[in-house]
Amino acid sequence: MTHSPLFRVGLLLTERCDAACRHCWFSSNTDRNEAMTLEQAKKYIDEAAANGARWVSFTGGEPFLVHSLLLGLTEYASNTGLLSEAVTNCNWATSTEKALQRLSPLKEAGLETLNMSVDDFHQMTIPLTRVKNCFEAAKRLELKPVLMITVKKKSDITAHRITALLEDSNIQVLGAEKLPNPSALAMETHFTPVGRGKKTPRQEMRYTKVESQPCRQALTDIGVRPSGDVMPCCGPLGAQNDAAIGNLEEERLSEILEKAWNSPRLREIHEKGPPQLDGSYVGLCHMCVEAYRKGKEGPG
């Protein structure tokens, strides 16, 4: 192997979602029917493990819409020696008891971490009480709760408000003073105008001057879509169909990664960062998407 090993692979088990958040990179909704099969996803897990991955992330869409698939793959990943996490909008957690019923078998199967999306965008259609139900159940089961909060210029739900909103003062906010034994981790991500989010007015977003810097997640924290397309990262660039670096139904992952690491453009993103662009962006990922697009349009 002439390149860095994988750290994590994100499997988009389904592109269907019971919400249609206006910031969604993948423009997911109830009409999206693309989903992985059990055997297909097992193959992808095997490929990831063979290429050094330590983690597998089950995401979407909403992976809890295919709960039996999620459960089977969590157990398979655990037996393969991989750590696993699942991402959810918590819309299914209509009560703490219902959340415990859904999460308990996943915990027994080896699930390590539960990433819960909670922000102004999700809570336009999903009651915050459902996030609370899911959060309480995750804590009882000693899953590791992570609260993922997408923020815009003026957000009601932020990492610093989440302790009050979820009534838990022991939540560790990323970047804040460290707590001795936190119950959960809360982290903010910038709203990025990708996918459905392109329609959001510029004045709602936090534009600023962005300096390019290495992105170590590129080519080491990859995504795989239901089609088998391998994406160079699990960020906004990974939501761009034309950024696929190969397809696991056509090639082995080792071959796909070898070619990607030999791509000057992608290797530069990992080692130096995306090409520096003038103007303002909401963050490095946004500038990366725009730089990649411009590279597609121009020479090289």
C-alpha positions as CSV (number, residue, x, y, z in Angstrom):
1,M,0.0,0.0,0.0
2,T,1.5,3.3,-1.1
3,H,-1.0,5.5,0.6
4,S,-2.6,6.2,4.0
5,P,-5.0,3.4,5.2
6,L,-8.7,4.1,5.6
7,F,-9.9,5.3,9.0
8,R,-13.7,5.0,8.4
9,V,-16.2,4.2,5.7
10,G,-19.6,5.7,5.7
11,L,-22.3,3.4,4.2
12,L,-25.4,5.3,3.0
13,L,-27.8,2.4,3.7
14,T,-30.6,4.3,2.1
15,E,-31.1,7.7,0.5
16,R,-34.7,7.7,1.7
17,C,-35.6,9.9,4.6
18,D,-38.8,10.7,6.5
19,A,-37.8,14.4,6.6
20,A,-36.9,16.7,3.8
21,C,-34.6,19.2,5.5
22,R,-33.8,22.2,3.4
23,H,-30.1,21.9,4.1
24,C,-29.7,18.2,3.0
25,W,-26.6,17.5,0.9
26,F,-28.3,14.5,-0.7
27,S,-31.8,16.0,-1.2
28,S,-33.2,13.0,0.7
29,N,-37.0,12.6,1.1
30,T,-39.7,9.9,1.2
31,D,-39.6,9.4,-2.6
32,R,-35.9,8.3,-2.7
33,N,-36.0,4.5,-2.9
34,E,-32.3,3.8,-3.3
35,A,-31.0,1.3,-0.7
36,M,-28.3,-1.2,-0.1
37,T,-28.9,-4.9,0.2
38,L,-27.5,-6.9,3.1
39,E,-25.1,-8.9,0.9
40,Q,-24.0,-5.7,-0.9
41,A,-23.3,-3.9,2.3
42,K,-21.4,-6.9,3.8
43,K,-19.2,-6.9,0.8
44,Y,-18.4,-3.2,1.3
45,I,-17.6,-3.8,5.0
46,D,-15.2,-6.6,4.0
47,E,-13.5,-4.3,1.5
48,A,-13.2,-1.5,4.1
49,A,-11.7,-3.8,6.7
50,A,-9.2,-5.1,4.1
51,N,-8.1,-1.6,3.5
52,G,-7.4,-0.7,7.1
53,A,-10.7,0.9,8.2
54,R,-11.3,1.0,12.0
55,W,-14.9,2.4,11.9
56,V,-18.0,2.0,9.8
57,S,-20.7,4.6,9.9
58,F,-24.3,3.7,9.0
59,T,-25.9,6.8,7.6
60,G,-28.3,7.9,4.9
61,G,-31.0,9.2,4.3
62,E,-32.4,7.8,7.6
63,P,-30.9,4.4,8.3
64,F,-33.5,3.6,11.0
65,L,-36.0,3.3,8.2
66,V,-34.2,0.1,7.3
67,H,-33.7,-1.0,10.9
68,S,-33.4,-4.8,10.2
69,L,-30.6,-4.0,7.7
70,L,-28.9,-1.7,10.2
71,L,-29.1,-4.4,12.9
72,G,-27.7,-7.1,10.7
73,L,-24.8,-4.9,9.5
74,T,-24.0,-3.7,13.0
75,E,-23.5,-7.3,14.1
76,Y,-21.5,-8.2,10.9
77,A,-19.2,-5.2,11.4
78,S,-18.6,-6.1,15.0
79,N,-17.8,-9.7,14.0
80,T,-15.4,-8.3,11.4
81,G,-13.6,-6.3,14.0
82,L,-14.8,-2.9,13.1
83,L,-16.3,-0.3,15.4
84,S,-19.6,1.1,14.3
85,E,-21.8,4.2,14.6
86,A,-25.2,5.1,13.3
87,V,-26.6,8.5,12.3
88,T,-30.3,9.3,12.9
89,N,-32.8,12.2,13.0
90,C,-34.6,10.5,15.9
91,N,-38.0,10.9,14.3
92,W,-38.8,7.3,15.1
93,A,-38.3,7.9,18.9
94,T,-41.9,8.7,19.8
95,S,-41.2,7.7,23.4
96,T,-38.2,6.7,25.5
97,E,-39.5,3.2,25.7
98,K,-39.8,3.0,21.9
99,A,-36.2,4.3,21.6
100,L,-35.0,1.7,24.1
101,Q,-36.7,-1.0,22.0
102,R,-35.0,0.1,18.8
103,L,-31.6,0.8,20.3
104,S,-31.2,-2.2,22.7
105,P,-30.6,-4.8,20.0
106,L,-28.2,-2.4,18.2
107,K,-26.2,-2.0,21.4
108,E,-26.2,-5.8,21.9
109,A,-25.0,-6.2,18.3
110,G,-22.0,-4.0,19.0
111,L,-23.0,-0.4,18.1
112,E,-20.6,2.0,19.8
113,T,-21.8,5.5,19.0
114,L,-25.2,7.1,18.1
115,N,-24.9,10.4,16.1
116,M,-28.1,12.4,16.5
117,S,-28.9,15.3,14.2
118,V,-30.5,18.2,16.1
119,D,-30.7,21.7,14.7
120,D,-33.0,24.3,13.3
121,F,-33.3,22.5,10.1
122,H,-34.3,19.1,11.5
123,Q,-36.6,20.5,14.2
124,M,-38.7,22.3,11.6
125,T,-40.5,18.9,11.1
126,I,-39.2,16.7,13.9
127,P,-40.3,17.4,17.5
128,L,-37.4,18.1,19.8
129,T,-39.0,15.7,22.3
130,R,-38.1,12.8,20.0
131,V,-34.5,13.8,20.1
132,K,-34.8,13.9,23.9
133,N,-36.3,10.4,23.9
134,C,-33.5,9.0,21.8
135,F,-30.9,10.8,23.9
136,E,-32.2,9.5,27.2
137,A,-32.3,5.9,25.8
138,A,-28.8,6.1,24.4
139,K,-27.5,7.3,27.8
140,R,-29.3,4.5,29.6
141,L,-27.8,1.9,27.3
142,E,-24.4,3.5,27.6
143,L,-24.1,4.2,23.9
144,K,-21.9,7.1,23.1
145,P,-24.2,10.0,22.1
146,V,-22.9,12.6,19.7
147,L,-25.1,15.6,18.9
148,M,-24.5,16.9,15.4
149,I,-25.7,20.5,15.1
150,T,-25.7,22.3,11.8
151,V,-25.7,26.1,12.3
152,K,-26.5,29.1,10.1
153,K,-25.9,32.8,10.8
154,K,-28.7,33.0,13.4
155,S,-29.6,29.6,14.8
156,D,-31.9,29.0,17.7
157,I,-30.3,25.5,18.3
158,T,-26.6,25.7,19.0
159,A,-24.0,23.6,20.8
160,H,-24.0,26.1,23.7
161,R,-27.8,25.9,24.1
162,I,-28.1,22.2,23.7
163,T,-27.5,21.5,27.4
164,A,-30.6,23.5,28.3
165,L,-32.7,22.2,25.5
166,L,-32.0,18.6,26.4
167,E,-31.9,19.3,30.1
168,D,-28.4,17.8,30.7
169,S,-25.7,20.1,31.9
170,N,-23.1,17.4,31.5
171,I,-22.9,17.5,27.7
172,Q,-19.4,18.3,26.4
173,V,-19.4,21.0,23.8
174,L,-16.5,20.5,21.4
175,G,-14.0,23.3,22.0
176,A,-15.3,24.3,25.4
177,E,-13.6,23.5,28.8
178,K,-13.3,19.8,29.2
179,L,-15.8,18.1,31.5
180,P,-14.5,15.2,33.7
181,N,-17.1,12.6,32.7
182,P,-19.4,14.0,30.0
183,S,-22.7,12.3,29.1
184,A,-22.4,13.2,25.4
185,L,-20.5,15.3,22.9
186,A,-22.1,18.2,21.0
187,M,-20.4,19.6,17.9
188,E,-21.4,22.2,15.4
189,T,-21.0,22.1,11.6
190,H,-21.5,25.0,9.3
191,F,-24.5,24.9,7.0
192,T,-23.1,24.3,3.5
193,P,-25.0,25.3,0.3
194,V,-24.9,21.9,-1.3
195,G,-27.7,19.8,-2.6
196,R,-31.1,21.1,-1.4
197,G,-29.2,23.7,0.5
198,K,-28.3,25.6,-2.6
199,K,-31.7,27.2,-2.5
200,T,-31.1,28.9,0.9
201,P,-30.5,32.7,0.7
202,R,-26.9,33.7,1.2
203,Q,-27.8,36.1,4.0
204,E,-28.7,33.1,6.2
205,M,-25.2,31.6,6.0
206,R,-22.0,32.4,7.8
207,Y,-19.7,33.5,5.0
208,T,-16.1,34.3,5.9
209,K,-12.6,34.3,4.4
210,V,-11.3,30.8,4.4
211,E,-7.7,29.7,4.3
212,S,-6.9,26.4,2.7
213,Q,-5.4,23.7,5.0
214,P,-4.9,19.9,4.7
215,C,-8.0,17.8,4.9
216,R,-6.9,14.5,6.4
217,Q,-10.4,13.1,6.0
218,A,-10.2,13.1,2.2
219,L,-9.6,9.6,1.0
220,T,-9.4,8.2,4.5
221,D,-12.9,8.9,5.7
222,I,-14.9,7.8,2.6
223,G,-18.5,7.3,1.7
224,V,-20.3,4.6,-0.3
225,R,-23.7,5.2,-1.8
226,P,-26.3,2.5,-2.5
227,S,-25.2,2.4,-6.2
228,G,-21.8,1.3,-5.1
229,D,-20.2,4.7,-5.9
230,V,-17.3,5.4,-3.7
231,M,-17.0,9.1,-2.6
232,P,-13.7,10.8,-1.6
233,C,-15.1,11.9,1.8
234,C,-18.1,11.9,4.0
235,G,-18.4,15.7,3.7
236,P,-20.2,17.9,1.1
237,L,-17.8,16.8,-1.6
238,G,-19.0,13.3,-1.1
239,A,-22.5,14.4,-2.0
240,Q,-21.5,15.4,-5.5
241,N,-22.2,12.6,-8.0
242,D,-19.4,13.7,-10.3
243,A,-16.9,13.4,-7.5
244,A,-17.2,9.6,-7.3
245,I,-13.7,8.0,-7.4
246,G,-15.0,4.5,-8.5
247,N,-17.7,1.9,-8.0
248,L,-17.5,-1.1,-5.8
249,E,-19.7,-3.1,-8.2
250,E,-17.0,-2.7,-10.9
251,E,-13.7,-2.6,-9.0
252,R,-12.1,-3.6,-5.7
253,L,-11.8,-0.8,-3.2
254,S,-8.0,-1.2,-3.1
255,E,-7.9,-0.4,-6.8
256,I,-10.2,2.5,-6.5
257,L,-8.2,4.0,-3.6
258,E,-4.9,3.5,-5.4
259,K,-6.1,5.4,-8.4
260,A,-7.6,8.2,-6.2
261,W,-4.3,8.6,-4.3
262,N,-2.6,8.9,-7.7
263,S,-4.9,11.8,-8.6
264,P,-2.9,15.0,-8.1
265,R,-6.1,16.9,-7.3
266,L,-7.4,14.6,-4.6
267,R,-4.0,14.0,-3.1
268,E,-3.4,17.7,-2.8
269,I,-6.7,18.1,-0.9
270,H,-5.5,15.5,1.6
271,E,-1.9,16.8,2.0
272,K,-2.2,20.6,1.4
273,G,-5.9,21.4,1.1
274,P,-8.1,22.4,-1.8
275,P,-6.8,25.1,-4.1
276,Q,-7.1,28.5,-2.5
277,L,-10.0,30.5,-3.9
278,D,-10.7,34.2,-3.6
279,G,-14.0,35.3,-2.0
280,S,-15.8,34.1,1.1
281,Y,-17.2,30.7,2.0
282,V,-18.9,29.1,4.9
283,G,-16.0,26.8,5.6
284,L,-13.2,24.7,4.2
285,C,-15.7,22.0,2.9
286,H,-17.6,24.7,1.0
287,M,-14.4,26.0,-0.6
288,C,-13.4,22.4,-1.4
289,V,-16.6,21.8,-3.3
290,E,-16.3,25.0,-5.3
291,A,-12.6,24.4,-6.1
292,Y,-13.4,20.9,-7.2
293,R,-16.3,22.2,-9.4
294,K,-14.0,24.9,-10.9
295,G,-11.4,22.2,-11.6
296,K,-13.9,20.2,-13.5
297,E,-14.8,23.2,-15.6
298,G,-11.3,24.4,-16.3
299,P,-8.0,22.9,-17.4
300,G,-6.6,19.9,-15.5
